[in-house]
Structures are given as C-alpha cells and as structure tokens.
Amino acid sequence: MRSRHHDIAEDLRQQITAGNLQPGERLLSEAGLADRYKVSTVTLRKALAMLQGEGLVEKIHGKGNFVRRPHRKTLYVGGWGTLDPWTAAEPTLSVTVRSTTIQARGHLTTLLKVPTGSPIVETTCLTHEGESPHGLARIYVPRYLVSAGVRDDDSPYRNAVTRFAVLGPPPAVLRETVCARPPTPDEASALRIGYASVVLSITRIATDSTDRVVEATLLAFPGDRVNAVFTTHHELDERQTQG
C-alpha cells in the first residue's frame, strides 16, 4: 500500500504537468496544503521533497514553494583563455563573487601542492539568472601569486578570478576532471536543489611550465542546467607538416 505522501506528490505532479499550476506560481502554504489533503505537515513536506528532487518544485527560503520554471541550459566551455564560460554565451546571467584568504587544509593541500597552513585565496562564485542559481565555483589560488598590494576584495582581482584566470600568463597545462554525483549539503543549499538531484562536477587544475599549481577550481552545476563543451587541439609534429 502506497504512503499518503506519494499520493499527494502524484496529485500535485499531475496538476503541474496539466498546466493547472503554472511555472513560477506559488503553491499554497505548507499548512494550507496539509489542511487540504488532511495530513500532517510532516507528511506534506515529504511529498514536496519528492517534487523538489524531481525538479518540479523549488522552495525559496522565506517565500514558500513554487512551481519551477523550465531552466535554460548554460554553456560551460572547457579550456583556458575564453571569457567566463558561465556568462560568455549567457548575457542574462550574473555572478555573485566573495573572496577571502584562508589556510590550506586537507584536500586543498593536495590540489594546490602546498604545505598545510599555507595562505591561499578562496573565491566563491555563484552564477544566477534572477533568483535561480545556475552554477557554483570555488576557486583557490596560492596567496603569493596575487600581486602585491592587491586585496582579496579588489575589483580587478575579483574580475580576473571570475573569468577563471590567475594574475599572470596562461598555464602550461590545464587538467579538468568531470563526473556526475549527488550534491553536497552546501551545494544543495546554494543551488537550491534536492539531495536526490545530480550535479555535474568539474575539478580544474592549472599548472605552469615548472609544474607549479597556479589555480585549483571546484565547480558544480545542476545536471539539468548545463551543457559542457571540451575541444581538443592536436598539434602536428614539424616532420608531419613537411611530409
């Protein structure tokens, strides 16, 4: 026998797919829905959690539950030297940036190849369209690579980091590791997605000609809101070009 919250989720799902509840429309309050379906708010929240995990409903803190609008997919462009891959092809998107200096701990020491306690600049970028988040990045750069006299919150530095570039020449090697996985609690909260959702996770490590890591970036995109494009350039040997 099915649980009551499955029946409630199915009823709301049908109303959404039939167009009786329109994208962007606010649902009744949780107390109001619980009264309508004659259930407790605990049971009602289980039903809403199912719909949030399916991407049909989103909960906006302090405002309530809304029918989720279909998201346009953003374009992530792999590689170095392009404009910010979040905004280059999506001019309606904006990026909220926050920077601070922290000490390297745990996995960051491995990613950046620095001793524990080394000062690094952490920049968090949240890309969004209106109130809808589209992507989250945490960018780490060794503090000594930041130009002298440039504070973490200075606009030139913020702009450079937002465009995924350190303050210097392009790196010799850029490695990007891609996987699909469930979101972490922080990612689920920032991106306003359910724990049952899938994020596209990209870890990018940039190194210079001496194999020194100059940037480590951890990106997470909701799987239904992004297309990733990676282009490989094959450099021919001089002997091949003369053959």
C-alpha positions, 0 to 999 in steps of 0.5 A: 500500500502506497504512503499518503505522501506519494499520493499527494506528490502524484496529485500535485505532479499531475496538476503541474504537468496539466498546466493547472499550476503554472511555472513560477506560481506559488503553491499554497502554504505548507499548512494550507496544503496539509489542511487540504489533503488532511495530513500532517505537515510532516507528511506534506513536506515529504511529498514536496521533497519528492517534487523538489528532487524531481525538479518540479518544485523549488522552495525559496527560503522565506517565500514558500514553494513554487512551481519551477520554471523550465531552466535554460541550459548554460554553456560551460566551455572547457579550456583556458583563455575564453571569457567566463564560460558561465556568462560568455554565451549567457548575457542574462546571467550574473555572478555573485563573487566573495573572496577571502584568504584562508589556510590550506587544509586537507584536500586543498593541500593536495590540489594546490601542492602546498604545505598545510597552513599555507595562505591561499585565496578562496573565491566563491562564485555563484552564477544566477539568472534572477533568483535561480542559481545556475552554477557554483565555483570555488576557486583557490589560488596560492596567496603569493601569486596575487600581486602585491598590494592587491586585496582579496576584495579588489575589483580587478582581482575579483574580475580576473578570478571570475573569468577563471584566470590567475594574475599572470600568463596562461598555464602550461597545462590545464587538467579538468576532471568531470563526473556526475554525483549527488550534491553536497549539503552546501551545494544543495543549499546554494543551488537550491536543489534536492539531495536526490538531484545530480550535479555535474562536477568539474575539478580544474587544475592549472599548472605552469611550465615548472609544474607549479599549481597556479589555480585549483577550481571546484565547480558544480552545476545542476545536471539539468542546467548545463551543457559542457563543451571540451575541444581538443587541439592536436598539434602536428609534429614539424616532420608531419607538416613537411611530409 
